[in-house]
Amino acid sequence: MTKRTDQLHLGAFIYYAGHHHAGWRHPESGVEGMYDFDLYRSIAETAERGKFDMIFFADLLYVQHVDMAASGMLDPITLLSALAAVTKRIGLTATVSTTYNHPYNVARKFASLDYISKGRAGWNIVTSQLDIEAHNYGLPKHPDHALRYEMAEEFVEAVTRLWDSWDDDALVLDREAGIYADPGKVKAVDYQGKWFSSKGPLNVPRPPQGNPVLIQAGSSRQGQEFASRYGEVIFTAQQSLEAARAFYAAVNGRLSGAGRKPGSLKVMPGISPILGSTVEEARRKERELTDLIPTELAVMALSGMVSHDLSAYPSDGPLPDIPDPVEKSNGMKSRVQLIMDTARSEGLSIRELGQRILGARGHLQFVGTPEQLADLMEQWFQEKACDGFNVMGPVLPGDLETFTDEVVPILQRRGLFRTEYSGTTLRDHLGLERAEAGHFSRRGAAEVGVNG
C-alpha cells in the first residue's frame, strides 16, 4: 500500500457539554456554562492551540426530555460570530437546516460570518429530522426524507447563486468619482424553484472564500448523491474500518460523474474517544458514563430511532424483529441502518443498544489510550477509510483538552498532522481551492427553473 503524503484533517465537534448523552452529568463537565460565552471561548482556544481545521457546532431546533437530558443551545451563527473575534486561524462551522430557513437569510448569515472571520466560515447542511421541529415552525409534519433532499438541492443552489451575485471585483470604492460598486458586476439571480425563490442580488458582496465551505452530514443514498454534487466535507458515522473504506470509495467514486476533481471532497467520520493513561482507566471512565444513562431513557431513545415502541419488551432482552425500520424512519435512515447492523453483529440487549446510541450517538466510540487512538486514526487514514475525523469529546471541555494535549502531539510526531497553520482560511486548512463563481451550479438553468 502506498503511504499517503497528505495529512489528517481534524474537526472539534461541539454538542452540549459533551457528545455523550450523559456527559453533562459528569462532575468534570462544563454544563453550568452552556449558555456562557466563556465556555465556548475556552473550547475554541483549545482547538486552535491544537491546530484543528475547524470547530463544528451542531444545532437542533427543539428541546426534548428536559428532565433527563441536556436540551437547548445557543444559536451557532451568533456564537461563531463572537468566536471569530477571539480566534485567528481555526475554521468556524455551523449546522443550519435547509428545511426551516430561507436561502436568502442563510446566504447572508454565512457570507457575513466569512467576512467577520476573514475566510473561516463553513456551513454544515442538514435537512432536520423530527416532527417536533416542524411544529416549532407552524407545520403539521416534517417533510419526507426524499422530499427534504429535493428541497435541499434547491436551497443550496439558491444560496450559492446568491453568493455569486457579486463578482469578485464588483466593489470599486472610488470616492472621487462617487462609484461604490460596478452595477454591471452586481446581478440579480432571479432564482425560481419549486420550493424556494429569490430575486437577489445578495446584500453582502461575494465572500472571501468565494463560497464558505459546504459540509454535508448524512450517509444515505440520497445523502451521498447530494454530497457528490455539493459537499466539500462529508460528516459520516462509520463503525468499522471495512465499512469506512467502502463508504470512502463509494463517495469518491461519484465525484467524476459530478464533474469534480479527486480530493475535492474530504470524508471525516465522527469519533468519540474515552481516553485513559491505561486501557483499564479508560474502561472505568466508560462505565461511569454509561451508568449515568437511565434505562428508561435508553429504551425511549432506541424506540424513537427504530420507529417501534420497545417499552413492553424486557430491557435486558434482545431487540425484537422490527419490520422495515429503515423504511419507516423519516429521520437519519443511514443511522437507523447502522443501529440495526450493530444489534445483529454484537447481540446487544435493548438497554445496551440504547445506551450505545446515547453514548456516541451512532458514531464510533473509542475506549483506550492516546497512543492506541493515534494508531487507529493512522490506520483509517492510511487505508483510505477517511481524510480525517470529527472529534466528539464525550465530556467538554476536558476531553477536548486531553485529545489536544495527548493525542495531537503523537499525530504530529508521526507526520500525520500539522504543527502550524500554513494558511489563513478554512479552505486553506482543508486543501480546497477557492470557490470560483458557478462552482456549485451543476444543473442547467432549465432543470432548476432559473429565469434569465
Rosetta blueprint (number, residue, H / E / L):
1 M L
2 T L
3 K L
4 R L
5 T L
6 D L
7 Q L
8 L L
9 H E
10 L E
11 G E
12 A E
13 F E
14 I E
15 Y L
16 Y L
17 A L
18 G L
19 H L
20 H L
21 H L
22 A L
23 G H
24 W H
25 R H
26 H L
27 P L
28 E L
29 S L
30 G L
31 V H
32 E H
33 G H
34 M L
35 Y L
36 D L
37 F H
38 D H
39 L H
40 Y H
41 R H
42 S H
43 I H
44 A H
45 E H
46 T H
47 A H
48 E H
49 R H
50 G L
51 K L
52 F L
53 D L
54 M E
55 I E
56 F E
57 F E
58 A L
59 D L
60 L L
61 L L
62 Y L
63 V L
64 Q L
65 H L
66 V L
67 D L
68 M L
69 A L
70 A L
71 S L
72 G L
73 M L
74 L L
75 D L
76 P H
77 I H
78 T H
79 L H
80 L H
81 S H
82 A H
83 L H
84 A H
85 A L
86 V L
87 T L
88 K L
89 R L
90 I L
91 G E
92 L E
93 T E
94 A E
95 T E
96 V E
97 S E
98 T L
99 T L
100 Y L
101 N L
102 H L
103 P H
104 Y H
105 N H
106 V H
107 A H
108 R H
109 K H
110 F H
111 A H
112 S H
113 L H
114 D H
115 Y H
116 I H
117 S L
118 K L
119 G L
120 R L
121 A E
122 G E
123 W E
124 N E
125 I E
126 V E
127 T L
128 S L
129 Q L
130 L L
131 D H
132 I H
133 E H
134 A H
135 H H
136 N H
137 Y L
138 G L
139 L L
140 P L
141 K L
142 H L
143 P L
144 D L
145 H H
146 A H
147 L H
148 R H
149 Y H
150 E H
151 M H
152 A H
153 E H
154 E H
155 F H
156 V H
157 E H
158 A H
159 V H
160 T H
161 R H
162 L H
163 W H
164 D L
165 S L
166 W E
167 D L
168 D L
169 D L
170 A L
171 L E
172 V E
173 L E
174 D E
175 R L
176 E L
177 A L
178 G L
179 I E
180 Y E
181 A E
182 D L
183 P H
184 G H
185 K H
186 V E
187 K L
188 A L
189 V L
190 D L
191 Y E
192 Q E
193 G L
194 K L
195 W L
196 F L
197 S E
198 S E
199 K L
200 G L
201 P L
202 L L
203 N L
204 V L
205 P L
206 R L
207 P L
208 P L
209 Q L
210 G L
211 N L
212 P L
213 V E
214 L E
215 I E
216 Q E
217 A E
218 G L
219 S L
220 S L
221 R H
222 Q H
223 G H
224 Q H
225 E H
226 F H
227 A H
228 S H
229 R H
230 Y H
231 G L
232 E L
233 V E
234 I E
235 F E
236 T E
237 A L
238 Q L
239 Q L
240 S L
241 L H
242 E H
243 A H
244 A H
245 R H
246 A H
247 F H
248 Y H
249 A H
250 A H
251 V H
252 N H
253 G H
254 R L
255 L L
256 S H
257 G H
258 A H
259 G L
260 R L
261 K L
262 P L
263 G L
264 S L
265 L L
266 K E
267 V E
268 M E
269 P E
270 G E
271 I E
272 S E
273 P E
274 I E
275 L E
276 G L
277 S L
278 T L
279 V H
280 E H
281 E H
282 A H
283 R H
284 R H
285 K H
286 E H
287 R H
288 E H
289 L H
290 T H
291 D H
292 L L
293 I L
294 P L
295 T H
296 E H
297 L H
298 A H
299 V H
300 M H
301 A H
302 L H
303 S H
304 G H
305 M H
306 V H
307 S L
308 H L
309 D L
310 L L
311 S L
312 A L
313 Y L
314 P L
315 S L
316 D L
317 G L
318 P E
319 L L
320 P L
321 D L
322 I L
323 P L
324 D L
325 P H
326 V H
327 E H
328 K H
329 S L
330 N L
331 G L
332 M L
333 K H
334 S H
335 R H
336 V H
337 Q H
338 L H
339 I H
340 M H
341 D H
342 T H
343 A H
344 R H
345 S H
346 E H
347 G L
348 L L
349 S E
350 I H
351 R H
352 E H
353 L H
354 G H
355 Q H
356 R H
357 I H
358 L H
359 G H
360 A H
361 R L
362 G L
363 H L
364 L E
365 Q E
366 F E
367 V E
368 G E
369 T L
370 P H
371 E H
372 Q H
373 L H
374 A H
375 D H
376 L H
377 M H
378 E H
379 Q H
380 W H
381 F H
382 Q H
383 E L
384 K L
385 A L
386 C L
387 D L
388 G E
389 F E
390 N E
391 V E
392 M L
393 G L
394 P L
395 V L
396 L L
397 P L
398 G H
399 D H
400 L H
401 E H
402 T H
403 F H
404 T H
405 D H
406 E H
407 V H
408 V H
409 P H
410 I H
411 L H
412 Q H
413 R H
414 R L
415 G L
416 L L
417 F L
418 R L
419 T L
420 E L
421 Y L
422 S L
423 G L
424 T L
425 T L
426 L H
427 R H
428 D H
429 H H
430 L H
431 G L
432 L L
433 E L
434 R L
435 A L
436 E L
437 A L
438 G L
439 H L
440 F L
441 S L
442 R L
443 R L
444 G L
445 A H
446 A H
447 E H
448 V H
449 G L
450 V E
451 N L
452 G L
